Amino acid sequence: MLPPRGWNSYDSFSWTIDEAAFLHNAQIMADKLLPHGYQYAVIDFLWYRKNVNGSTKDSYGFDNIDQWGRPFPDPDRFPSSKGGKGFKQIADKVHAMGLKFGIHLMNGINTQAVNASTPILDIDTVDCIFGTDYSPKEIVAVSEVLKELERPVVLSISPGTKVTPALAENITRHVGMYRITGDDWDSWKDVLPHFDVARSFADAKMIGATGLQGRSWPDLDMLPFGRLTDAGVNEGPHRSTNLTFDEQRTQMLLWSMVKSPLMYGGDLRHLDDDTFNLITHPTLLKINHHSENNKEFNYIQSERTSKSDEQFSGSNSVDQTNNDGLVIGLGTCSDESASGWRSSSEDHICRSYETQNGNASFCISKAKLLPTSDGVTLNKEENQAKFRLAGIDNDDGCLDASVSPWQPSSASLTPMFSTCEGHAKQVWELTKKGHLVSSYSGLCATVESNKEGELKTSGAQAWIATGNKGEIYVAFFNLDTVSRKIAVRVPDLEKGVGIKLGRKHLCSCTEVWSGKSRSLSKGDISVVVSSHGSMLFEIQC
């Protein structure tokens, strides 16, 4: 199984999609996108809700449910479902187009059915939850049922929160794809967190791991390009994407390098040429399906080519109870914002950083380590190296590495202060590299701005991959607010991909967006990348 491609109704129709609009989009996908591997036409959530005055995404009492509390398609929105036919006729039409039909299902029992105390027909109904409280047995049960079907089915699950490789490890072999972020909408602040999440799953060798139909794929969520709606509204497509074209190319390139499923979200009835050419770009689609060894590549050089308006001077001290818009977050330990922690005294852990008001230190108090209550045994040496972290005021409790569920993609993994107790989720360790590591999750503490409009920037990043015909792919990403010069030395690249280029003057190096050729004879690849932009190089020898 290759990473699935298709179209999903949510980004352009929210929950209001109807039969006519769905089939129209499906037909356009069959005509224009199917030749490029886009084959799944998916009706997203609340297809059973009546679209009448008073009904909204969060309203209750408007759902079509049977005597057993099971939802069925709203007959006014989906006329062919009348008489108990369900989605059969729509599915038949989609299959006749050469496509595959999909629907969104919510876990659990419908709230309206609970309120009405309807009887339950199937007492063995499985409730699939994917998050810190999920049971792998539930997902396995669904997977086993799908294996018995004559027609192969792609099982795609959504966590509702950000997921770590450790959480996903137990379920990947039982699904075809699984979301690893919150909802991704058309803003740069939603795109940015995907770089860290993608790195984590690539490092854990989970891209293309064993899955239900052969392989499973971490899903970075839909591509919110073209004509869209807004999250949860009672309105169809009414605006264009807020992402610049550079940002759209950056997102499409990252999704391709990570081999994420490609599910287009815009209204296909208004598919413009630029968007069509981007989502069907032959090199990107080739990477998405036929590359391997996909990973972030850290051996690059980068510098700003233009200056921002930021000027730093002076010195400030910031504590976590009065932090001027700064918060502790959780991220992978390779994240730039995760380094720099130090022990400023026997009682405090601090991290220096720069703000618009000058240099500052974010400090937090160490607290005595209690014996853990969750079966984690620490020897004497570990007890000396590990500690709890308390608020400046002891009443604030201890820093807890548990992560709150149901966050959008732009939300940080944010720890919280909870009552101090003996549990590994409150155990931390300061490493020699300046990382503050959670013993519970393995993630590292970061310091970020929590003010509206202020986001951390991670400068430049790069990803590499190899093709099935010996190609080498190098993707540069500029996450900064200004242009950056990004460069990679050919010897470092050779080490990264494990391939010796040999006679470099005989190798072709093409920048994919522009189609321009570059020489490798100077021993490096160097280019200026615009803010939030990207560049992709294909090397063939």
C-alpha positions as CSV (number, residue, x, y, z in Angstrom):
1,M,0.0,0.0,0.0
2,L,1.3,3.4,-1.0
3,P,0.4,6.7,0.8
4,P,-3.3,7.3,-0.2
5,R,-4.3,10.3,-2.2
6,G,-7.7,11.8,-2.5
7,W,-10.2,14.6,-1.7
8,N,-12.0,15.2,1.6
9,S,-15.0,17.5,2.0
10,Y,-14.2,19.1,5.3
11,D,-11.9,22.0,4.3
12,S,-14.3,23.3,1.7
13,F,-17.7,22.4,3.1
14,S,-17.3,21.9,6.8
15,W,-20.2,19.6,7.7
16,T,-22.6,20.9,5.1
17,I,-21.7,18.8,2.1
18,D,-24.6,17.4,0.1
19,E,-25.0,14.7,-2.5
20,A,-24.9,16.9,-5.5
21,A,-21.8,18.9,-4.4
22,F,-20.0,15.7,-3.4
23,L,-20.6,13.9,-6.7
24,H,-19.6,17.0,-8.6
25,N,-16.3,17.1,-6.8
26,A,-15.9,13.3,-7.2
27,Q,-16.4,13.6,-11.0
28,I,-13.8,16.3,-11.3
29,M,-11.3,14.3,-9.3
30,A,-11.9,11.3,-11.6
31,D,-11.4,13.5,-14.6
32,K,-8.4,15.5,-13.5
33,L,-6.7,13.9,-10.5
34,L,-7.3,10.2,-10.8
35,P,-4.5,10.0,-13.5
36,H,-2.2,11.4,-10.8
37,G,-3.1,8.8,-8.2
38,Y,-5.9,10.7,-6.3
39,Q,-8.6,8.1,-5.9
40,Y,-10.3,8.4,-2.5
41,A,-13.5,10.6,-2.3
42,V,-14.4,11.1,1.3
43,I,-17.5,12.6,3.0
44,D,-16.3,14.1,6.3
45,F,-18.2,14.4,9.5
46,L,-21.9,15.0,10.5
47,W,-23.4,13.6,7.3
48,Y,-26.3,12.5,9.5
49,R,-27.1,16.0,10.7
50,K,-30.1,18.0,9.4
51,N,-29.0,21.3,7.8
52,V,-31.9,23.4,9.1
53,N,-32.3,26.5,11.2
54,G,-30.8,26.0,14.6
55,S,-28.5,23.1,13.7
56,T,-24.8,23.7,14.0
57,K,-21.6,21.7,14.4
58,D,-22.2,21.7,18.2
59,S,-26.0,21.4,18.4
60,Y,-27.9,18.4,19.5
61,G,-31.3,17.1,18.5
62,F,-30.8,17.5,14.8
63,D,-29.3,14.1,14.0
64,N,-31.0,11.3,12.0
65,I,-30.7,8.2,14.1
66,D,-32.6,4.9,14.0
67,Q,-34.3,3.0,16.8
68,W,-30.9,1.6,17.9
69,G,-29.3,5.1,18.0
70,R,-27.3,4.5,14.9
71,P,-26.9,7.5,12.6
72,F,-28.0,7.4,8.9
73,P,-27.4,10.0,6.1
74,D,-29.7,13.0,6.2
75,P,-32.2,12.3,3.4
76,D,-32.6,16.0,2.5
77,R,-28.8,16.4,1.9
78,F,-28.4,12.9,0.4
79,P,-31.7,12.1,-1.4
80,S,-30.5,8.7,-2.7
81,S,-30.3,7.5,0.9
82,K,-34.1,7.6,1.4
83,G,-35.8,4.4,2.3
84,G,-32.9,3.0,4.3
85,K,-30.5,2.8,1.3
86,G,-27.7,4.6,3.1
87,F,-24.7,5.6,0.9
88,K,-25.1,2.6,-1.4
89,Q,-26.1,4.5,-4.5
90,I,-23.5,7.3,-3.9
91,A,-20.8,4.6,-3.4
92,D,-21.8,2.8,-6.6
93,K,-21.5,6.1,-8.6
94,V,-18.1,6.8,-7.1
95,H,-16.9,3.3,-7.9
96,A,-18.2,3.7,-11.4
97,M,-16.0,6.7,-11.8
98,G,-13.0,4.5,-10.9
99,L,-12.7,6.0,-7.5
100,K,-13.0,4.7,-3.9
101,F,-15.6,5.9,-1.5
102,G,-14.9,6.9,2.1
103,I,-16.8,8.3,5.1
104,H,-15.9,9.8,8.4
105,L,-17.1,8.1,11.6
106,M,-17.1,9.4,15.1
107,N,-16.1,7.1,17.9
108,G,-18.6,6.2,20.6
109,I,-22.3,6.4,20.8
110,N,-24.2,9.4,19.3
111,T,-25.0,12.0,22.0
112,Q,-28.6,12.3,20.8
113,A,-29.0,8.5,21.2
114,V,-27.5,8.7,24.8
115,N,-29.9,11.5,25.7
116,A,-32.9,9.5,24.2
117,S,-31.7,6.3,26.0
118,T,-32.1,4.3,22.8
119,P,-31.3,0.6,23.2
120,I,-28.0,-0.7,21.8
121,L,-28.2,-3.4,19.1
122,D,-24.6,-4.5,19.2
123,I,-23.3,-4.8,22.8
124,D,-19.8,-5.5,21.4
125,T,-19.5,-2.2,19.6
126,V,-15.9,-1.0,19.8
127,D,-15.0,2.5,20.9
128,C,-11.8,3.6,19.1
129,I,-9.8,6.2,21.0
130,F,-6.3,7.2,20.1
131,G,-4.5,9.4,22.6
132,T,-3.0,9.0,26.0
133,D,-6.0,6.9,27.2
134,Y,-6.5,4.7,24.1
135,S,-6.6,0.9,24.2
136,P,-4.7,-0.8,21.3
137,K,-7.1,-3.7,21.7
138,E,-10.0,-1.6,20.4
139,I,-8.2,-0.6,17.2
140,V,-7.0,-4.2,16.7
141,A,-10.6,-5.4,16.9
142,V,-11.7,-3.0,14.1
143,S,-8.7,-3.9,12.1
144,E,-9.4,-7.7,12.4
145,V,-13.0,-7.1,11.1
146,L,-11.8,-5.2,8.1
147,K,-9.4,-8.0,7.2
148,E,-12.4,-10.3,6.7
149,L,-14.0,-8.1,4.0
150,E,-13.7,-9.0,0.4
151,R,-12.8,-5.5,-0.6
152,P,-9.7,-4.0,1.0
153,V,-10.5,-1.0,3.2
154,V,-8.1,1.8,4.3
155,L,-8.5,2.3,8.0
156,S,-7.6,5.9,8.9
157,I,-7.7,7.0,12.5
158,S,-7.5,10.5,14.0
159,P,-6.1,11.1,17.5
160,G,-7.6,14.5,18.2
161,T,-4.2,15.6,19.6
162,K,-0.6,15.4,18.8
163,V,0.8,11.9,18.9
164,T,4.3,10.7,19.8
165,P,5.9,7.7,18.0
166,A,5.8,5.8,21.3
167,L,2.0,6.1,21.4
168,A,1.6,5.1,17.7
169,E,4.0,2.2,17.9
170,N,1.3,-0.3,19.1
171,I,-1.3,0.5,16.4
172,T,0.6,1.2,13.2
173,R,0.4,-2.4,12.0
174,H,-3.3,-2.4,12.3
175,V,-4.2,0.7,10.3
176,G,-3.4,2.2,6.9
177,M,-2.8,5.8,8.0
178,Y,-3.1,7.7,11.2
179,R,-3.1,11.4,12.0
180,I,-0.2,12.7,14.0
181,T,-1.2,16.3,14.4
182,G,-4.3,18.4,15.2
183,D,-6.4,19.9,12.4
184,D,-4.3,21.7,9.8
185,W,-5.8,24.9,8.4
186,D,-4.6,27.5,6.0
187,S,-2.2,29.5,8.2
188,W,1.5,29.4,8.6
189,K,1.2,28.8,12.3
190,D,-0.6,25.6,11.5
191,V,2.0,24.4,9.0
192,L,5.0,25.1,11.2
193,P,4.5,22.5,13.9
194,H,4.5,19.7,11.3
195,F,8.2,20.0,10.8
196,D,9.0,18.8,14.3
197,V,6.3,16.1,14.3
198,A,7.5,14.8,10.9
199,R,11.1,14.6,12.2
200,S,10.0,12.6,15.2
201,F,8.2,9.9,13.1
202,A,11.0,9.8,10.5
203,D,13.6,9.3,13.2
204,A,11.5,6.5,14.7
205,K,11.5,4.7,11.3
206,M,7.7,4.9,11.2
207,I,7.3,6.2,7.6
208,G,5.9,3.2,5.7
209,A,6.1,0.8,8.7
210,T,4.1,-2.4,8.6
211,G,0.3,-1.7,8.3
212,L,-3.1,-3.2,7.7
213,Q,-2.8,-3.4,3.9
214,G,1.0,-3.9,4.0
215,R,2.2,-0.5,5.2
216,S,1.0,2.4,7.4
217,W,1.6,6.1,6.9
218,P,1.8,9.0,9.4
219,D,-0.8,11.5,8.2
220,L,0.0,15.2,8.4
221,D,-3.7,16.1,7.6
222,M,-5.3,17.7,4.6
223,L,-3.9,20.2,2.1
224,P,-6.0,23.4,2.6
225,F,-5.4,25.0,-0.8
226,G,-7.9,26.6,-3.2
227,R,-11.4,27.6,-2.3
228,L,-12.2,26.8,1.4
229,T,-14.7,27.4,4.2
230,D,-13.9,27.9,7.9
231,A,-13.8,25.2,10.6
232,G,-17.2,24.2,11.9
233,V,-19.3,26.8,10.2
234,N,-22.6,26.2,8.4
235,E,-21.2,27.4,5.1
236,G,-19.6,25.9,2.0
237,P,-16.6,27.3,0.1
238,H,-16.6,31.1,0.2
239,R,-12.9,32.2,0.3
240,S,-9.5,31.5,-1.0
241,T,-6.7,29.9,1.0
242,N,-4.8,32.3,3.3
243,L,-1.5,30.6,2.6
244,T,0.8,32.3,0.2
245,F,1.9,30.3,-2.9
246,D,5.3,29.9,-1.4
247,E,3.8,28.5,1.8
248,Q,1.6,26.2,-0.2
249,R,4.7,24.9,-2.1
250,T,6.5,24.5,1.3
251,Q,3.6,22.5,2.7
252,M,3.2,20.3,-0.4
253,L,7.0,19.6,-0.5
254,L,7.1,18.7,3.2
255,W,4.1,16.4,2.9
256,S,5.8,14.7,-0.1
257,M,9.2,14.3,1.5
258,V,7.5,12.8,4.6
259,K,5.4,10.5,2.4
260,S,2.2,11.6,4.1
261,P,-1.1,10.8,2.5
262,L,-2.1,13.6,0.2
263,M,-5.8,14.5,0.8
264,Y,-6.8,17.7,-1.0
265,G,-9.3,19.9,0.8
266,G,-10.3,22.7,-1.6
267,D,-13.4,22.8,-3.7
268,L,-12.5,21.0,-6.9
269,R,-15.2,22.9,-8.8
270,H,-12.8,26.0,-8.5
271,L,-9.5,24.2,-9.0
272,D,-7.1,26.8,-10.6
273,D,-4.1,25.9,-12.8
274,D,-1.5,26.8,-10.2
275,T,-3.0,24.7,-7.5
276,F,-3.6,21.8,-10.0
277,N,0.0,21.9,-11.1
278,L,1.3,22.0,-7.5
279,I,-0.7,19.0,-6.2
280,T,0.0,17.0,-9.4
281,H,3.7,18.0,-9.7
282,P,5.4,14.8,-11.1
283,T,8.6,15.1,-9.0
284,L,6.7,15.6,-5.8
285,L,4.3,12.7,-6.5
286,K,7.3,10.5,-7.4
287,I,8.9,11.4,-4.0
288,N,5.7,10.8,-2.2
289,H,5.2,7.3,-3.6
290,H,8.6,6.0,-4.6
291,S,11.4,7.5,-2.4
292,E,13.0,6.0,0.6
293,N,15.4,7.0,3.4
294,N,13.3,10.1,4.0
295,K,14.6,12.1,6.9
296,E,15.6,15.6,8.1
297,F,19.2,16.5,7.3
298,N,21.0,18.6,9.9
299,Y,24.3,19.2,8.1
300,I,23.5,22.5,6.4
301,Q,24.8,26.1,6.7
302,S,22.3,29.0,6.9
303,E,22.4,32.7,7.4
304,R,19.9,35.5,7.0
305,T,20.3,37.6,3.9
306,S,18.0,40.4,5.2
307,K,17.5,41.8,8.6
308,S,14.3,41.9,10.6
309,D,13.3,44.8,12.8
310,E,14.3,43.0,16.0
311,Q,17.0,44.6,18.2
312,F,18.1,43.1,21.4
313,S,19.7,44.8,24.4
314,G,19.6,44.8,28.2
315,S,18.8,42.0,30.5
316,N,15.6,40.6,32.0
317,S,14.6,37.8,34.3
318,V,11.3,36.0,33.7
319,D,9.7,33.5,36.0
320,Q,6.9,31.1,34.9
321,T,4.2,32.8,37.0
322,N,4.7,36.2,35.4
323,N,6.2,35.3,32.0
324,D,5.4,38.2,29.7
325,G,3.7,35.9,27.2
326,L,6.3,33.1,27.4
327,V,5.4,29.5,28.2
328,I,7.1,26.2,28.6
329,G,6.2,23.7,25.9
330,L,7.2,20.2,24.9
331,G,9.0,19.2,21.8
332,T,11.5,16.8,20.3
333,C,15.0,17.2,21.8
334,S,16.5,18.2,18.4
335,D,14.2,21.2,18.3
336,E,16.3,24.4,18.4
337,S,14.2,25.8,21.3
338,A,14.8,22.7,23.4
339,S,18.5,23.4,24.1
340,G,20.2,25.9,26.3
341,W,18.9,24.8,29.7
342,R,21.4,25.2,32.6
343,S,21.6,24.8,36.3
344,S,21.9,28.4,37.7
345,S,22.1,27.2,41.3
346,E,21.3,24.2,43.3
347,D,17.7,25.2,43.4
348,H,16.9,26.6,39.9
349,I,17.0,25.5,36.2
350,C,17.1,28.4,33.7
351,R,17.2,29.0,30.0
352,S,18.4,32.2,28.4
353,Y,16.8,33.6,25.2
354,E,16.3,36.8,23.3
355,T,13.2,38.9,23.3
356,Q,12.2,42.2,21.8
357,N,12.9,43.7,25.3
358,G,16.4,42.2,25.6
359,N,18.1,39.2,27.0
360,A,16.2,37.2,29.5
361,S,16.3,34.0,31.6
362,F,13.3,31.7,32.0
363,C,13.8,30.0,35.4
364,I,12.0,27.3,37.3
365,S,12.6,25.8,40.8
366,K,13.9,22.3,41.4
367,A,11.9,20.2,43.9
368,K,12.8,17.1,45.9
369,L,12.2,13.9,44.0
370,L,9.5,11.6,45.5
371,P,9.5,7.8,45.0
372,T,7.5,7.2,41.8
373,S,4.1,5.5,42.2
374,D,4.0,4.2,38.6
375,G,6.4,1.3,38.8
376,V,9.5,3.3,37.7
377,T,12.4,2.5,39.9
378,L,15.3,4.9,40.1
379,N,18.7,3.8,41.4
380,K,20.9,6.0,43.5
381,E,22.7,7.6,40.6
382,E,19.5,8.3,38.7
383,N,18.0,9.9,41.9
384,Q,20.9,12.3,41.9
385,A,20.5,13.3,38.2
386,K,16.7,13.6,38.2
387,F,14.3,16.0,39.9
388,R,10.9,17.5,39.8
389,L,10.2,21.1,38.8
390,A,8.0,23.3,40.9
391,G,6.5,26.8,40.4
392,I,8.1,29.9,41.9
393,D,5.2,29.7,44.4
394,N,5.1,26.2,45.8
395,D,1.3,26.3,45.6
396,D,1.7,26.1,41.8
397,G,2.5,22.4,42.1
398,C,5.0,20.5,39.9
399,L,5.6,20.6,36.2
400,D,3.6,17.7,34.6
401,A,4.6,16.3,31.2
402,S,1.1,15.0,30.4
403,V,-0.3,16.6,27.3
404,S,-3.8,18.0,27.1
405,P,-5.9,16.4,24.3
406,W,-7.9,17.9,21.4
407,Q,-5.5,20.6,20.3
408,P,-5.3,22.2,16.8
409,S,-2.1,21.8,14.8
410,S,-0.8,25.2,15.8
411,A,-1.2,24.5,19.5
412,S,2.0,23.6,21.4
413,L,2.5,20.5,23.4
414,T,2.0,22.3,26.7
415,P,2.8,20.7,30.0
416,M,0.9,21.9,33.0
417,F,1.5,22.3,36.8
418,S,-0.4,19.8,38.9
419,T,-0.3,18.6,42.5
420,C,3.2,17.3,43.3
421,E,3.1,13.5,43.5
422,G,5.3,10.5,43.0
423,H,4.8,9.8,39.2
424,A,7.3,9.7,36.3
425,K,5.3,12.3,34.5
426,Q,6.8,14.9,37.0
427,V,10.4,13.6,36.7
428,W,12.9,15.6,34.7
429,E,16.6,15.4,33.9
430,L,19.1,18.1,32.7
431,T,21.5,16.6,30.2
432,K,25.0,17.7,29.4
433,K,23.7,19.0,26.1
434,G,21.5,21.5,27.8
435,H,18.2,19.5,27.3
436,L,15.6,19.3,30.0
437,V,14.2,15.8,29.3
438,S,10.9,14.4,30.6
439,S,11.4,10.8,32.0
440,Y,7.7,10.2,31.2
441,S,7.5,11.1,27.5
442,G,11.2,11.4,26.4
443,L,10.3,14.9,25.0
444,C,12.2,18.0,25.9
445,A,11.1,21.3,27.5
446,T,11.0,24.4,25.3
447,V,10.4,28.0,25.9
448,E,8.2,29.8,23.4
449,S,6.1,32.9,23.0
450,N,2.4,32.5,23.8
451,K,1.4,36.0,22.4
452,E,-0.9,36.2,19.4
453,G,1.1,36.7,16.3
454,E,4.4,35.7,17.9
455,L,5.8,32.4,16.8
456,K,9.2,30.8,17.2
457,T,11.2,30.5,14.0
458,S,13.6,27.7,13.5
459,G,15.6,29.2,10.7
460,A,16.4,26.8,8.0
461,Q,15.7,23.1,7.7
462,A,16.5,20.4,5.1
463,W,15.1,17.0,4.3
464,I,16.7,14.3,2.1
465,A,15.5,11.2,0.3
466,T,16.6,8.8,-2.4
467,G,14.6,7.7,-5.4
468,N,14.1,4.2,-6.8
469,K,16.3,5.0,-9.7
470,G,19.2,6.3,-7.8
471,E,18.0,9.9,-7.6
472,I,19.0,12.1,-4.6
473,Y,16.4,14.6,-3.4
474,V,17.4,17.6,-1.2
475,A,14.7,19.9,0.1
476,F,15.5,23.3,1.7
477,F,12.9,25.0,3.9
478,N,13.1,28.5,5.2
479,L,10.9,28.8,8.3
480,D,12.2,32.3,9.1
481,T,10.4,35.6,8.6
482,V,13.1,36.9,6.3
483,S,15.1,35.4,3.4
484,R,17.9,33.0,4.2
485,K,20.9,31.6,2.3
486,I,21.0,27.8,2.8
487,A,23.9,25.6,1.7
488,V,24.9,22.0,2.0
489,R,28.4,20.5,1.3
490,V,28.4,17.6,-1.2
491,P,30.6,15.4,1.1
492,D,28.0,15.9,3.9
493,L,25.2,15.1,1.6
494,E,27.0,11.9,0.5
495,K,27.3,10.8,4.1
496,G,23.6,11.6,4.7
497,V,22.3,9.5,1.9
498,G,25.0,6.9,2.0
499,I,25.9,7.3,-1.7
500,K,29.2,8.4,-3.2
501,L,28.5,10.7,-6.2
502,G,31.8,9.8,-8.0
503,R,32.4,12.0,-11.0
504,K,30.4,15.1,-9.8
505,H,30.9,16.9,-13.1
506,L,28.8,14.2,-14.8
507,C,26.0,14.5,-12.3
508,S,22.9,16.7,-13.1
509,C,21.5,18.8,-10.3
510,T,18.2,20.5,-11.1
511,E,16.2,22.9,-8.9
512,V,12.7,21.6,-9.4
513,W,10.6,24.7,-9.0
514,S,12.6,26.7,-11.6
515,G,13.9,23.8,-13.7
516,K,17.4,25.4,-13.6
517,S,20.5,23.3,-13.6
518,R,23.3,23.7,-11.1
519,S,26.8,22.4,-11.0
520,L,28.2,20.3,-8.2
521,S,31.8,20.9,-9.2
522,K,32.2,23.5,-6.5
523,G,31.4,21.0,-3.9
524,D,28.2,22.5,-2.5
525,I,24.6,23.5,-3.2
526,S,23.9,27.1,-2.1
527,V,20.8,29.1,-2.7
528,V,18.8,32.0,-1.2
529,V,15.3,30.9,-0.1
530,S,12.5,33.4,0.5
531,S,10.6,33.6,3.8
532,H,8.4,30.6,4.4
533,G,9.6,29.3,1.0
534,S,11.3,26.1,-0.1
535,M,13.5,24.7,-2.9
536,L,13.9,21.2,-4.1
537,F,17.0,19.7,-5.8
538,E,17.0,16.5,-7.8
539,I,20.5,15.0,-8.3
540,Q,21.1,12.2,-10.9
541,C,24.5,10.7,-11.6
